[in-house]
């Protein structure tokens, strides 16, 4: 039985994609399972049926494709192709921005400014928080609105980008979808052994 409300084969539209390396330093070129993070991310997008574009392509050319645009973070290199595909399908069918997110599991505290710095306050309810991971999929109408007439992405930082999209289009047009554990984001090289163990193909 298909758990999705539409047939992913019949309704899946062509989707362009970019693996966004900008602003991520050298970390995308570290290795996981013997491949660079950026190569692993590109492989997953290709397996999902995404037509990957070079990040230097003019935005006008992206708009002319009249397709959704899947932005994939190489710091989420092990995001399963099936999840990327489902996000792309939903963006195309529902005409909404679709964002992969993970639950926040760390304890989060409020910080309050004081005269000589900051003081730790109360614990924030984690149920109200999510961590943005990957992908961010823009439906074709949003691609045209953002990137047409010389426009550009508000940011290549996915957290800032999602905030800007929610501000511009309203929270109801930005759909947050829980990503699987394999989609967790690498913040530093120290996170790599954890993700590698989680996704060990043996």
TARABEL-V697877 format. One record per helix or strand of 3 or more residues. SS is the DSSP state (hx for helix, st for strand). FROM is the first residue (numbers start at 1). TO is the last residue. Records with the same first field share a line. If there is no record, write none. Layout:
# TARABEL-V697877
SS = FROM-TO + FROM-TO
This chain:
# TARABEL-V697877
hx = 8-11 + 27-29 + 37-47 + 59-64 + 74-76 + 81-94 + 126-128 + 140-147 + 158-169 + 171-173 + 181-183 + 189-198
st = 15-20 + 68-73 + 97-103 + 109-114 + 117-123 + 130-138 + 174-178
